[in-house]
Amino acid sequence: MGITSGSCLCGEVNFEIEGDFDNFYLCHCSRCRKDTGSAHGANLFSSSAKLKWLSGQNKITNFTLPSTQHKKSFCSICGSALPHIQFEGELLVVPAGSLDGDITITPTAHIFISSKANWDKDLHKLPMIETLPS
C-alpha cells in the first residue's frame, strides 16, 4: 500500500491517495468524452484507498449531471479534473492525469466502446512526435 500524490495544473490543489487502485478504466461514453474533451476518460477506481487533501480544497468545484451518476470534480481556477468520492463514500474515482508520478497499474479495459468517437480508430498508427510540431 503506497502513497500517490497528485495536483491540478495550476498547483493550487494538492492531494495524496493512500492505498491501491482496483481498476483503471478508459471510458468512451459520450459523457466522459464531453467531460474531458478527449477520446475517453482515464480514471482509476478504488474501494479501499483514502483521499487526503493537502491544499486548495476550497478551490474544488463538484458537478453532478442531473438525473445521472456522472460526477466531476475540478479546480475552479484551472479546470483540471480532480478525484471525487461516489456512492456515498464507497468508491474513490481518480483521474489518471491528475497524478504527479507514474501509475503502476495498467488500464484494465476500454469501457462503453459502443459510444467510441468515430475518429478514435487506429490511433496507434499515427506518427509519434516528441514535442509540438513546427
Helices and strands as residue ranges (DSSP letters): E 3-7, E 14-18, E 23-27, H 30-36, E 41-46, E 50-55, G 57-59, E 60-64, E 71-75, E 81-82, E 84-86, E 91-95, G 96-98, E 109-111, G 113-115, G 123-125
